[in-house]
């Protein structure tokens, strides 16, 4: 870091900027709710398709390579959360 420059990191920050990415092999997406996760995953799936990229979500008997992890809040039990399978829908092009 150059002398006199302040770091860009801030405690409690809720967003950040990513300059560029040439490869999207593995990634992590964080959502605050299951509804947000379902919508965000569908948006990402359709956005990637515009560039010829694939999100392996499975179809028919083919299993999905895309996985979701559920982390409940500290005071909630894992079994009380909705961990059922959800469908990623492709929008008509």
N, C-alpha and C positions, 0 to 999 in steps of 0.2 A: 504494500500500500504506500502511496506517495505521501510524504510529510504534509500535514495540513489537511488531508482529505479525510472525511468521516466515512466509516463503513456504511454500506447500504442496508445492513441487517437491522431489523427492529423487532423488539419483543412484542408478541401478540399480533404480528402481521397477518393479514388475511389474504394477501395475494402477492404474487411475485411475477417477474418477467423472465421469459426464456428467449434468448437471442435467436437461436436456431437449432434445429435438430436434423441431421441427415439420415438418421436411422430410428425406426420405431419398432424394435424387436420385442422388448419387454417394457412394460410401463406400469405405473401405479396411479390410480385415480382415487381420490378421496371424496366421499359424499357424506352429507350430514343426515340423510334419511334414505329409506328404501325407495321411496317415490323418486327422489333426486337421482338415485343410482340407476333406476330403470330408465328414466328419461335421458340421463347423461350418457348411458351406455348406447342407447339407440341413436342419439345424435352423433356420437363418436363413430359408431359402425357406419352410418350413412355418410359422414364426412370423409372417412378413410376411403370409401368406395369411389368418391369423386376423383381420387388420385390413383386409382387402381390398386389400392392396398386392401388386404383382407384381415378381418378379425375372425378368427376361427371359433364360431359359436355353435357349431354342430348343426346337423339337420337329419331328419329321419332317424335312422339307427346309428348314425355317426355321432360320437360323443364330442362335446365341446372341449377345446383346449383352453378356453377362457374361463378363469375361475374368479370367484368372489369370496372375500373373507369378511366375516361379520364380527365386529368387536363391540360388545354391549358396553354401555356406561358402567362405571364401577359398581353402582348400587343395583344394577339389574342382572338377572340371571340369564345366561346364554339361551336356555331352553324357552324363555319367554319371548324371544325375538322371532320374527318371521324369516325363516331360512329356506323357504320353499323355492323351487326352481322358477325362474322367470324367463320369458321369451324376449329376444332381441328382434325387433321388427325392421325390415328393410322398407324404406319409403319408395313409392313408385317413382321412377326416373323420367 
